[in-house]
Amino acid sequence: MNITVADSLSLDSVDYDPIQHLNLLFSHPSTVSSVASVSTTIQKHKDELSKSITSLETAQAYGPDSSLERMQSAQAELASLFQRIESVRSRALQTERDITTMTADIKRLDGTKRNLTLSMTALKRLQMLTTAYEQLRGLARTRQYRECAGLLQAVLQLMRHFNSYRSIEQIAVLSRNVSELQRELLEQVCEDFEIAFAKGEVGARRAVLVEACLVMDALGDHAKTRLVTWYVNTELREYRQVFRGNDEAGSLDNIGRRYAWFKRTLKTHEEEHAVIFPPHWRVNETLAMSFCDGTREDFRGILEKSMRRPDGAKLDVNLLLSCLQETMDFEQGLERRFASEPRASIDTLSSADDRVQNFNGSISAAFEPYLSLWVESQDKALASMIPKYKQQPLIPADEEFSPQAVIPSAIELFHFYKVTLSQCAKLSTGERLLDLTKTLAKYLDEYAQQVLLGFLQRGGPQGPPIEDIILVLNTADFWHTNTDQLEEFIKKRIDPDMTSRVDLSDQSDAFMGAAGASVMALVAKVELECESAWREMRNTNWSRMESVSDHSSYVSELLKHVNGKAEEILPLVVKQQYARTFCDNLVDHLANAYITNVVQCKPVCETGAEQMLLDKYVLTKSLENLMSFHAASSSTQPPASFVKHVNTSMTRMDPLLKTLQVRPSPPEGLVQAYLIHIGDRSDTNFRKILELKGVRRADQSHLLELFAIHREGPAAGGGKLVQSSPLLTSLLNSASGGLGSTTAAGSSGLAAGLATSGLQTRFDAASLGERLLTAARDSAERAGVGAATGEGVTMNENLRNIGNFFRRDIGGLGARFGRRDITPTNNSRPVE
């Protein structure tokens, strides 16, 4: 196959497509034989192209305008440029050398001029120094101190300019002479002061001494310190001789003589000597501080000696406190005196307003290690107060009861605490204040335990009067609030590193427990009134009841007693949260008492159970209005949270009553009703239901067999049944005599413990404390508050558990039980 010219030209095309070209050349199988000729043609074309490229490269490389020529030309131009740069640099260096040569003489002239100026200045200063030195020597011999002071400052200032010239012998000699003159002036001024004070010529030589102080000021701080120290020692020499060398004069009994002596000395200083010394020396402060330092060391020695007396007698605490108080008054007097002194002008260096001296504690620090004796005396005083408070009447004979009142002993004790803490905070803010805090905490516990709880145990079988319980409640709330404030008061005054060790939360909880005990005592008062109604309920024949009426007669009597006592008690309760807690616990008491009495009403027929359910509904609706008897509850509608609580407490008995409503025949119906309403797997509990319904023992075995079969079946939910219902378990305990534990899930342990205790025995106020503590233990264990158990349980711990329980129990009210910002009692004041 021949290749046409058009085909060969197509190889040079920009859009050449080799695939298209090959398809054109070999469009038929018969054209395959021409592959060799096509290959040969392509090879020839390639060779031609290679030759063309080679010729073009040769022309480009060796032509008249080739790249090689341009590169060689550029290199030549660069070499020429470097030569010109080197030439410029050489000329610049030569110019610099020429300029340096031209200005060398000028620089030498400037150096000579500068050196000549320095030399002339040094010579002038040396002349001035020499002249001033000679004049200063003459003035010093004639004791012209005012002129000496000004000239001495000039000499010392000039001498500083020659510190770098001390290697020159003449300068070194002059420097030694100036130093010697300074020493002579110092000794001379000190000698003048000693002579003037020794001969009593201070008044006559006052002008000279005033000018001498100017010289000492010019000599520097060391000279001033020496003179002031000598003066202070001279003034205090008599004090040290009299009070250190005489046991009688130096004893604590004569502490007032020490301070009187110094006041006379300070007065003498201000009238006769203060004008001698410059004000910025503050000699009076130095004198006072030196007196305080020496007196403090004297007291330390006296107190140590008093504690090591051979007869073993302890230091008189009253004397110690008297001395300490007098010392603190003296320190505060000094602090006020020197803090109010006018300062120098702000334009002077001596006008710094920060005083170095601080007189508070400068002497009284010696007493602090012995304040433990004072803390012990406060312990003894409090120990004697608690028995007295236990015997005091709750209301003075000349006063009337007030719902806002607290027990007078609480006010007295609080005042004692406030005064004692304020006094101790002035004496010590360290270990002693912490020791006092622990002592006060101990007697707060004893007040809650022995006084408040003791009042609740009075009154015999009827218990204490309602007014007494209200006073205990107010007092417990008063102390609960002020215990927290006492803690804050102490934390503000104690040393910062001891703040974390101040904790009165246990005491606050103990008073909260006492408040809870008071609320439970009020509930117990209602319990006494309800006994006749419960007796009527138990005496009703529930096994032969044929029809259901509106409500039973015992319900009317029960509501009459409950509403009557609530109307009597609630207006006396000032704070609404306590009134709410009383109502909550009263409802819990009635619910638990109702359930327990149902057990004692056996046998109960189906109609009787239906009547009980209706009676329960009537009770529930009436109890919802309990809060309306409280004066602070202005709303006509009861709080929604209280209504919810009433319904929750009262509906706990519904499963029992609904189960009792089901007839035992057919037996499967009763078994299914038990599994639905009670929902446990206990044979014992099921047998208890049968006994309540009055099922004969001969018929119980068949029902128990059916119960065993159905509780495992799918209709009963299988594994969803609990092992034993809490409600029926508590009923079994109640039936066997454990009335104090008749509590269903979700009820108040304290309420249940007191509510059910009146069913078989009358209320005994003497046992109220123990029953409260037992109930607190049980409820704390159930709530996981960590109450102590066993023989080691203390009354204080249980009071705290009661307090913790009430804090938790009232959490749904939106306010902390006993919170200080809600209707405080009239006698509750913050600690100042």
C-alpha positions in Angstrom: 0.0 0.0 0.0 1.4 3.4 -1.0 1.4 6.3 1.4 0.1 9.5 -0.1 1.5 13.0 0.4 -1.5 14.0 2.5 -0.9 11.1 4.8 2.8 12.1 5.3 1.8 15.7 6.0 -0.7 14.5 8.6 2.3 13.5 10.8 3.2 17.2 11.3 -0.4 18.2 12.2 -1.0 19.7 15.7 -4.1 17.6 16.1 -2.4 14.4 14.9 -4.3 11.2 16.1 -2.2 8.1 15.7 -5.1 5.8 16.3 -7.2 7.4 13.6 -4.2 7.2 11.3 -3.6 3.5 11.9 -7.3 2.8 11.4 -7.0 4.6 8.0 -3.9 2.7 7.0 -5.2 -0.7 8.1 -8.8 -0.4 7.4 -9.1 -4.0 6.1 -7.4 -7.3 7.0 -5.8 -7.5 3.6 -3.7 -4.4 4.4 -1.8 -6.1 7.2 0.8 -7.1 4.7 1.9 -3.5 4.3 3.0 -3.2 7.9 6.7 -3.4 6.9 6.5 -0.7 4.3 4.7 1.6 6.7 7.3 1.0 9.4 10.1 1.8 7.0 8.4 5.0 6.0 7.9 6.1 9.6 11.6 5.3 10.4 12.7 7.5 7.5 10.6 10.3 8.6 12.1 10.0 12.1 15.6 10.1 10.7 14.8 13.2 8.7 13.5 14.9 11.8 16.6 14.0 13.8 18.9 15.5 11.2 16.8 18.6 11.1 17.0 19.0 14.9 20.8 18.4 14.9 21.4 21.1 12.3 19.2 23.6 14.1 21.1 23.0 17.4 24.5 23.5 15.6 23.3 26.7 14.1 22.0 28.0 17.4 25.2 27.1 19.3 27.8 28.5 16.8 25.9 31.2 15.0 26.7 34.9 15.2 24.1 35.5 17.9 24.5 32.3 19.9 23.9 31.7 23.6 27.6 31.0 24.3 28.5 34.4 23.0 25.9 36.1 25.2 27.2 34.2 28.3 30.8 35.2 27.6 29.8 38.8 27.2 27.9 38.8 30.5 30.9 37.4 32.4 33.1 40.1 31.0 30.7 42.8 32.1 30.6 41.3 35.7 34.3 41.3 35.9 34.4 45.0 34.9 31.8 45.8 37.5 33.8 44.1 40.3 36.8 46.1 39.4 34.9 49.4 39.6 33.5 48.4 43.1 37.0 47.6 44.4 38.2 51.0 43.1 35.4 52.8 44.9 36.2 51.0 48.2 39.9 51.8 47.9 39.1 55.5 47.4 36.7 55.4 50.4 39.3 54.0 52.7 41.9 56.5 51.5 39.4 59.3 52.2 38.7 58.0 55.7 42.5 57.9 56.4 42.8 61.4 55.2 39.9 62.7 57.4 41.3 60.9 60.4 44.7 62.5 59.8 43.0 65.9 59.5 40.9 65.5 62.7 43.5 63.9 65.0 44.7 67.2 66.2 41.2 68.3 66.9 40.5 65.1 69.0 43.7 65.6 71.0 42.6 69.1 71.7 39.1 68.0 72.9 40.7 65.3 75.2 43.1 67.9 76.6 40.2 70.3 77.2 38.1 67.6 78.9 40.9 66.5 81.1 41.8 70.0 82.0 38.1 70.7 83.0 38.0 67.6 85.2 41.3 68.5 86.8 40.2 72.0 87.5 36.8 70.7 88.9 38.7 68.2 91.1 41.1 70.8 92.3 38.3 73.2 93.0 36.4 70.5 94.9 39.5 69.5 96.7 40.1 73.1 97.7 36.5 73.3 98.9 36.8 70.0 100.8 40.0 71.1 102.5 38.6 74.5 103.4 35.3 72.9 104.6 37.2 70.3 106.6 39.3 73.0 108.4 36.2 75.0 109.1 34.3 72.0 110.3 37.1 71.2 112.8 37.0 74.7 114.1 33.2 74.6 114.5 33.3 71.3 116.2 35.8 72.5 118.8 33.5 75.5 119.6 30.4 73.3 119.5 28.6 75.3 116.9 26.5 72.3 115.9 24.0 74.0 113.7 26.7 75.2 111.3 28.5 71.9 111.8 25.4 70.0 110.5 25.2 72.0 107.3 29.0 71.9 106.7 29.2 68.2 107.6 26.7 67.4 104.9 28.8 69.4 102.4 32.0 67.6 103.4 30.5 64.2 103.1 29.0 65.0 99.7 32.3 66.4 98.5 34.1 63.4 99.9 32.0 61.0 97.8 33.5 62.6 94.6 37.0 61.5 95.7 36.1 57.8 96.4 37.8 56.8 93.2 41.0 58.8 94.0 41.8 57.1 97.3 44.8 55.5 95.8 46.4 59.0 95.9 48.1 59.3 99.2 47.0 62.9 99.9 43.3 62.0 99.2 43.6 58.9 101.4 45.0 61.0 104.3 42.2 63.5 103.8 39.6 60.8 103.8 41.0 59.3 107.0 40.9 62.8 108.6 37.2 63.3 107.6 36.3 59.9 109.1 38.1 60.7 112.3 36.3 64.0 112.5 33.0 62.2 112.1 33.9 59.9 115.0 35.0 62.8 117.1 31.7 64.6 116.4 29.7 61.5 117.3 31.5 61.0 120.6 31.4 64.7 121.4 27.6 64.9 120.9 27.0 61.7 122.9 29.2 63.2 125.7 27.2 66.4 125.6 24.0 64.5 126.0 25.4 62.3 128.8 26.6 65.3 130.7 23.4 67.3 130.3 21.2 64.4 131.5 23.6 63.4 134.3 23.8 66.9 135.7 20.1 67.7 135.1 21.0 70.6 132.7 18.7 69.5 129.9 16.7 72.7 130.1 19.7 74.9 130.2 21.5 73.2 127.3 18.4 72.4 125.2 19.4 74.7 122.3 22.8 73.0 122.0 21.2 69.5 122.2 18.7 70.4 119.5 21.5 71.5 117.2 23.5 68.4 118.2 20.7 66.3 116.9 21.1 67.9 113.5 24.7 66.8 113.5 23.6 63.2 114.3 21.1 63.3 111.5 23.8 64.4 109.1 26.1 61.6 110.4 23.6 59.0 109.3 21.3 56.3 110.7 24.0 54.6 112.8 24.6 57.8 114.7 20.9 58.5 115.2 20.3 54.9 116.4 23.1 55.1 118.9 21.8 58.3 120.4 18.2 57.1 120.5 19.2 53.8 122.1 21.2 55.6 124.7 18.3 57.9 125.5 15.8 55.0 125.8 18.1 53.0 128.1 18.7 56.1 130.2 15.0 56.8 130.6 14.1 53.1 131.3 17.0 52.5 133.7 15.0 53.4 136.8 12.1 51.2 135.6 14.3 48.2 135.2 15.9 48.7 138.6 12.6 49.1 140.4 10.4 46.4 138.7 13.0 43.8 137.9 15.0 43.9 141.1 11.9 43.8 143.4 9.6 40.7 143.5 6.8 42.6 145.1 6.9 45.6 142.8 7.4 43.4 139.7 4.5 41.0 140.6 1.3 40.8 138.6 -0.6 42.5 141.4 1.4 45.7 140.7 1.0 45.6 137.0 -0.9 48.9 137.1 2.2 50.6 138.7 4.3 49.7 135.7 1.9 51.4 133.3 1.5 54.4 135.6 5.3 54.8 135.7 5.6 54.7 132.0 2.8 57.2 131.5 4.6 59.6 133.8 7.8 59.0 131.9 6.2 59.5 128.5 4.6 62.7 129.8 8.0 64.0 131.0 9.5 63.1 127.6 6.9 65.0 125.7 7.1 68.1 128.0 10.9 68.3 128.4 12.7 66.1 125.9 10.5 65.7 122.8 11.6 69.2 121.5 15.2 68.1 121.5 14.8 65.3 118.9 13.6 65.8 115.3 10.0 64.7 114.9 10.8 62.2 112.2 13.0 60.3 114.6 9.7 59.3 116.5 11.7 58.8 119.7 8.5 58.6 121.7 7.4 55.5 119.7 10.8 53.9 120.1 10.7 54.6 123.9 7.2 53.1 124.1 8.1 50.0 122.1 11.3 49.4 124.1 9.2 49.6 127.3 6.7 47.1 125.8 9.5 44.7 124.8 11.1 44.8 128.2 7.7 44.4 130.0 6.7 41.5 127.9 9.9 39.6 128.8 9.4 40.5 132.5 5.8 39.0 132.3 7.0 35.9 130.6 9.5 35.3 133.5 6.9 36.1 136.1 4.3 33.8 134.6 6.7 30.9 134.2 7.7 31.3 137.8 4.1 31.4 138.9 3.4 28.1 137.1 6.3 26.4 138.9 5.4 27.4 142.5 6.6 24.9 145.1 3.1 24.7 146.8 1.6 23.5 143.5 -1.0 26.3 143.5 -2.2 27.4 140.1 -2.2 31.0 138.8 -5.3 33.0 139.8 -7.4 33.1 136.6 -9.2 36.3 137.7 -5.8 38.0 138.3 -4.5 36.8 135.0 -7.6 38.2 133.2 -7.4 41.4 135.1 -3.8 41.9 134.2 -4.4 40.9 130.6 -7.3 43.3 130.3 -5.3 46.2 131.8 -2.4 45.3 129.4 -4.7 45.4 126.4 -6.2 48.7 127.4 -2.6 50.1 127.8 -1.7 48.7 124.3 -4.8 50.2 122.7 -4.1 53.5 124.4 -0.6 53.6 122.9 -1.9 52.5 119.5 -4.5 55.3 119.5 -1.9 57.8 120.7 0.7 57.2 118.1 -1.7 56.4 115.2 -3.2 59.9 115.6 0.1 61.8 115.6 0.6 64.2 112.6 2.9 63.2 109.9 5.7 65.2 108.3 5.1 67.0 105.0 4.6 64.8 102.0 7.5 66.7 100.3 10.1 65.1 102.7 11.5 61.7 102.6 10.6 61.2 106.3 6.9 61.5 105.6 6.1 57.8 105.0 2.8 57.1 106.5 3.4 53.5 107.3 4.4 53.1 111.0 6.9 50.4 111.8 5.6 50.0 115.3 2.4 48.2 116.2 1.5 48.1 119.9 -1.4 45.6 119.7 -0.1 42.4 121.3 3.3 43.9 122.1 2.9 43.0 125.8 -0.2 40.8 125.9 1.6 38.1 123.8 3.3 37.0 127.0 -0.1 36.0 128.4 -1.3 33.9 125.4 0.3 30.6 126.4 -1.5 30.8 129.8 -5.0 31.6 128.3 -5.7 27.9 128.6 -6.4 28.6 132.3 -9.0 31.1 131.3 -10.5 28.6 128.8 -10.7 26.1 131.7 -12.5 28.7 133.8 -15.1 29.2 131.1 -15.5 25.5 131.0 -16.2 25.4 134.7 -18.6 28.4 134.4 -20.6 26.7 131.7 -20.6 23.4 133.6 -22.3 25.1 136.5 -24.8 26.9 134.2 -26.3 23.8 132.5 -27.8 22.2 135.8 -29.2 25.6 136.7 -30.9 25.9 133.3 -32.4 22.5 133.7 -34.1 23.6 136.9 -35.3 27.0 135.7 -38.9 27.5 134.6 -39.4 27.9 130.9 -41.3 31.2 131.4 -40.6 33.6 134.3 -43.4 34.0 136.7 -44.0 37.6 135.8 -44.2 37.0 132.0 -46.9 35.7 129.8 -46.5 33.1 127.1 -45.8 34.3 123.5 -45.6 32.1 120.4 -42.4 33.9 119.4 -40.7 33.6 122.8 -37.7 31.4 123.5 -36.5 30.0 126.8 -34.7 32.8 128.8 -31.7 30.6 129.5 -31.1 30.5 125.7 -30.8 34.2 125.6 -28.5 34.3 128.6 -26.3 31.5 127.2 -26.1 33.2 123.8 -25.1 36.5 125.5 -22.5 34.6 127.5 -21.1 33.0 124.3 -21.0 36.3 122.4 -19.2 38.1 125.2 -16.8 35.2 125.8 -15.9 34.9 122.1 -15.4 38.6 121.6 -13.2 38.7 124.7 -11.1 35.8 123.5 -10.8 37.1 120.0 -9.2 40.2 121.5 -6.9 38.1 123.6 -5.9 35.5 121.1 -6.9 34.5 117.5 -4.9 31.3 117.5 -5.0 28.0 119.5 -6.8 29.5 122.5 -9.7 30.7 120.4 -9.9 27.3 118.8 -9.9 25.6 122.3 -12.6 27.9 123.5 -14.7 27.0 120.4 -14.4 23.3 121.2 -15.5 24.1 124.8 -18.5 26.1 123.6 -19.4 23.3 121.2 -19.4 20.8 124.0 -21.9 22.8 126.0 -24.1 23.5 123.0 -24.4 19.7 122.8 -25.2 19.5 126.5 -27.8 22.3 126.3 -29.6 20.5 123.4 -29.4 17.1 125.2 -29.9 17.9 128.8 -32.0 21.1 128.8 -34.1 21.1 125.7 -34.7 17.3 125.4 -35.1 17.2 129.2 -38.0 19.7 129.0 -39.7 17.4 126.5 -39.5 14.5 128.9 -41.5 16.3 131.6 -45.2 16.2 132.4 -45.7 12.5 133.2 -48.2 10.4 131.1 -49.7 13.5 129.5 -46.4 15.0 128.5 -45.3 18.6 128.7 -47.9 21.4 128.0 -48.2 22.5 124.4 -46.8 26.0 125.3 -43.7 24.4 126.8 -43.2 22.4 123.6 -43.5 25.5 121.5 -40.9 27.3 123.6 -38.5 24.3 123.2 -39.2 24.4 119.4 -38.5 28.2 119.2 -35.4 27.8 121.3 -34.1 24.9 119.2 -34.7 27.0 116.1 -33.1 30.0 117.7 -29.9 28.1 118.5 -29.9 26.3 115.1 -29.8 29.7 113.4 -27.3 31.3 115.8 -25.0 28.3 115.9 -24.3 28.8 112.2 -23.8 32.5 112.9 -21.4 31.8 115.8 -19.4 29.6 113.4 -19.1 32.5 110.9 -18.2 34.9 113.7 -15.4 32.7 114.8 -14.1 32.0 111.3 -13.8 35.8 110.6 -11.6 36.3 113.7 -9.5 33.1 114.0 -6.2 32.8 112.2 -6.7 31.9 108.5 -4.7 28.6 108.9 -7.2 27.4 111.5 -10.4 28.4 109.8 -11.0 24.9 108.4 -10.8 23.5 112.0 -13.8 25.5 113.1 -16.9 23.4 112.6 -20.2 23.7 114.5 -22.3 21.7 112.0 -22.8 18.9 114.5 -24.2 21.3 117.1 -26.4 22.8 114.4 -27.7 19.4 113.6 -28.2 18.6 117.3 -30.5 21.6 117.6 -32.3 20.7 114.4 -32.8 17.3 116.1 -34.2 19.0 119.2 -36.6 21.0 116.9 -37.6 17.7 115.3 -38.2 16.2 118.7 -40.4 19.1 119.6 -42.5 18.6 116.4 -42.8 14.9 117.3 -43.9 15.8 120.8 -46.7 18.0 119.3 -47.7 15.0 117.2 -47.8 12.9 120.3 -50.2 15.4 121.9 -52.6 14.7 119.1 -52.0 11.0 119.5 -53.4 11.2 123.1 -56.6 12.8 121.8 -57.1 10.3 119.1 -57.0 7.2 121.4 -60.8 7.1 122.0 -61.6 7.3 118.3 -59.2 4.4 117.5 -60.7 2.4 120.4 -64.2 2.9 118.8 -62.8 1.7 115.5 -61.4 -1.4 117.0 -64.7 -2.1 118.9 -66.7 -2.0 115.6 -67.9 -5.4 114.4 -66.3 -5.3 110.9 -67.0 -9.0 110.2 -70.8 -8.6 110.2 -71.2 -5.3 108.4 -74.0 -5.6 105.8 -74.0 -2.2 104.1 -71.8 0.9 103.4 -72.7 4.3 104.9 -71.3 7.8 104.3 -68.6 7.2 106.9 -68.3 5.6 110.2 -68.9 7.3 113.5 -65.3 6.9 114.7 -64.2 9.0 111.7 -66.2 12.0 112.9 -64.7 11.7 116.4 -61.2 11.3 115.0 -61.5 14.3 112.8 -63.0 16.3 115.7 -59.9 15.6 117.8 -57.4 16.0 115.0 -58.8 19.3 113.9 -59.3 20.6 117.4 -55.7 19.9 118.4 -54.4 21.2 115.1 -56.4 24.4 115.6 -54.9 24.7 119.0 -51.3 23.9 118.0 -50.7 25.4 114.6 -51.5 29.1 115.5 -48.7 28.8 118.1 -46.1 27.6 115.5 -44.5 30.8 114.1 -42.5 29.5 111.2 -44.5 27.9 108.3 -41.9 25.2 107.6 -42.3 23.8 111.2 -46.1 24.0 110.8 -45.8 22.1 107.5 -43.5 19.5 109.1 -46.0 19.0 111.9 -48.8 18.4 109.5 -46.7 16.1 107.4 -45.8 14.0 110.4 -49.3 14.1 111.8 -50.6 12.7 108.5 -48.0 10.0 108.5 -49.0 9.2 112.1 -52.7 8.8 111.2 -51.9 6.7 108.1 -49.8 4.3 110.1 -52.2 4.2 113.0 -55.1 3.5 110.6 -53.2 0.6 109.0 -52.3 -0.8 112.4 -55.8 -0.6 113.7 -57.1 -2.3 110.5 -54.9 -5.3 111.7 -56.5 -5.2 115.1 -60.1 -5.1 113.6 -59.9 -8.6 112.2 -61.8 -10.3 111.0 -62.9 -7.8 108.3 -65.5 -8.8 105.8 -65.7 -7.5 102.2 -68.3 -4.9 103.1 -66.2 -3.8 106.1 -63.2 -3.4 103.9 -65.2 -1.3 101.5 -66.4 0.9 104.4 -62.8 1.3 105.6 -61.8 2.4 102.1 -64.6 5.0 102.2 -63.6 6.1 105.7 -60.1 6.5 104.5 -61.3 8.7 101.6 -63.2 11.0 104.0 -60.1 11.2 106.3 -57.9 12.1 103.3 -60.1 14.9 102.1 -60.3 16.4 105.6 -56.6 16.1 106.3 -55.9 18.1 103.1 -57.1 21.2 105.0 -54.9 20.8 108.0 -52.6 23.7 106.9 -55.6 26.1 106.9 -55.3 26.3 110.8 -51.8 27.9 110.5 -52.0 31.7 110.7 -49.2 32.2 108.1 -51.1 30.1 105.5 -53.2 32.9 104.1 -54.3 31.0 101.0 -57.7 29.4 101.0 -56.3 26.5 98.9 -54.0 24.0 100.6 -50.5 23.8 99.1 -50.4 21.3 96.2 -47.3 19.6 97.6 -49.1 19.0 100.9 -52.1 17.6 99.2 -49.9 15.3 97.3 -48.2 14.2 100.5 -51.5 13.5 102.2 -52.7 11.4 99.2 -49.4 9.5 99.0 -49.5 8.7 102.7 -53.2 7.7 102.9 -53.2 5.6 99.6 -50.5 3.3 101.0 -53.3 1.3 102.7 -55.3 0.9 99.4 -53.6 -2.4 98.3 -54.5 -3.9 101.7 -58.2 -2.7 101.7 -58.8 -3.6 98.0 -57.5 -7.1 98.6 -59.7 -7.5 101.7 -62.7 -6.4 99.5 -62.4 -9.6 97.3 -64.4 -12.6 98.5 -62.6 -15.8 99.2 -64.9 -17.7 96.8 -63.9 -18.3 94.1 -60.5 -18.8 95.6 -58.7 -17.9 92.4 -60.1 -14.4 92.5 -58.7 -13.8 96.0 -55.3 -15.1 94.9 -55.2 -13.0 91.8 -56.3 -9.9 93.8 -53.5 -10.5 96.2 -50.9 -10.8 93.4 -52.2 -7.7 91.7 -52.5 -5.4 94.8 -50.0 -6.7 97.3 -47.6 -8.2 94.7 -45.2 -10.3 96.8 -44.3 -14.0 97.0 -44.6 -14.4 100.8 -46.7 -17.3 102.2 -46.6 -15.6 105.6 -48.1 -12.4 104.2 -50.7 -14.2 102.2 -51.7 -16.1 105.4 -51.9 -12.8 107.2 -54.5 -11.6 104.7 -56.5 -14.7 105.1 -56.5 -14.2 108.9 -57.6 -10.6 108.4 -60.5 -11.8 106.3 -61.5 -14.4 108.8 -60.9 -17.4 106.5 -61.0 -20.6 108.5 -57.7 -22.5 108.9 -59.2 -25.6 107.2 -59.8 -23.5 104.1 -56.5 -21.7 104.2 -54.4 -24.7 103.0 -56.2 -24.9 99.6 -55.8 -21.1 99.1 -52.1 -21.4 100.0 -51.7 -24.2 97.4 -53.4 -22.0 94.7 -51.2 -19.1 95.8 -48.1 -21.2 95.3 -49.2 -22.2 91.8 -50.4 -18.8 90.6 -47.4 -16.8 91.9 -45.1 -18.9 89.5 -47.5 -18.5 86.5 -47.1 -16.0 83.7 -50.3 -14.2 84.8 -48.6 -13.2 88.0 -45.6 -11.6 86.3 -43.2 -14.3 87.5 -40.0 -12.6 88.5 -41.7 -9.2 88.9 -43.1 -10.1 92.3 -41.2 -8.9 95.3 -40.1 -11.4 98.0 -42.1 -9.6 100.8 -44.3 -6.5 100.7 -42.9 -3.8 103.1 -46.5 -2.9 104.1 -47.4 -6.4 105.3 -44.0 -7.0 106.8 -44.5 -4.0 109.0 -48.0 -5.2 109.9 -46.6 -8.5 111.0 -44.1 -6.7 113.2 -46.9 -4.6 114.7 -49.0 -7.7 115.4 -46.2 -9.4 117.2 -45.6 -6.3 119.5 -43.1 -4.3 117.5 -45.4 -1.2 117.2 -42.5 1.2 116.9 -41.6 0.0 113.4 -45.0 0.1 111.7 -43.7 2.0 108.7 -44.4 1.5 105.1 -42.1 2.5 102.2 -41.9 6.3 101.8 -43.3 7.2 105.2 -41.5 9.2 107.9 -39.6 6.8 110.2 -39.9 9.3 113.1 -43.6 9.8 112.6 -44.2 6.1 112.3 -42.2 5.4 115.4 -44.3 7.7 117.5 -47.6 7.3 115.7 -48.1 3.6 116.3 -46.7 3.6 119.8 -50.0 4.6 121.4 -52.1 1.8 120.2 -51.5 -0.7 122.9 -49.9 1.5 125.6 -50.7 5.1 126.6 -48.3 7.9 125.7 -45.6 8.3 128.3 -43.6 11.5 128.1 -40.8 10.1 130.2 -39.9 7.7 127.4 -40.3 10.2 124.6 -36.5 10.9 124.5 -35.6 7.2 124.1 -38.4 6.6 121.5 -37.2 9.6 119.5 -33.6 8.4 119.5 -34.7 4.8 118.6 -36.8 6.2 115.7 -33.9 8.4 114.7 -31.6 5.4 114.6 -34.0 3.4 112.5 -34.8 6.1 110.1 -31.1 7.2 109.8 -30.1 3.6 109.0 -32.8 3.3 106.4 -31.8 6.6 104.8 -28.1 5.8 104.9 -27.1 8.8 107.0 -24.5 6.7 108.9 -26.0 6.8 112.4 -24.0 5.0 115.0 -25.4 1.7 116.2 -24.8 -0.6 119.2 -23.9 0.3 122.7 -21.7 3.3 121.6 -24.6 5.4 120.4 -24.8 8.7 122.2 -27.8 11.0 122.6 -26.0 13.8 120.8 -25.3 11.6 117.8 -29.0 10.7 117.6 -30.1 14.3 118.0 -27.9 15.1 115.0 -29.4 12.1 113.1 -32.9 13.5 113.8 -31.6 16.9 112.6 -30.2 15.4 109.4 -33.4 13.4 108.9 -35.6 16.5 109.2 -33.3 18.4 106.8 -33.8 15.7 104.3 -37.5 15.1 105.1 -38.5 18.7 104.4 -36.4 19.0 101.3 -39.5 18.9 99.1 -40.9 22.1 100.6 -38.4 24.3 98.7 -37.0 25.6 102.0 -34.5 24.3 104.4 -36.0 23.1 107.7 -35.2 25.9 110.2 -33.8 28.2 107.5 -32.8 31.5 109.1 -34.4 33.8 106.5 -38.0 32.8 107.2 -39.9 34.5 110.0 -37.2 34.7 112.6 -38.3 34.7 116.2 -38.2 38.0 118.0 -35.2 37.0 120.1 -33.1 35.7 117.3 -30.4 38.2 116.5 -27.2 37.9 114.4 -23.9 37.8 116.2 -22.3 41.1 116.2 
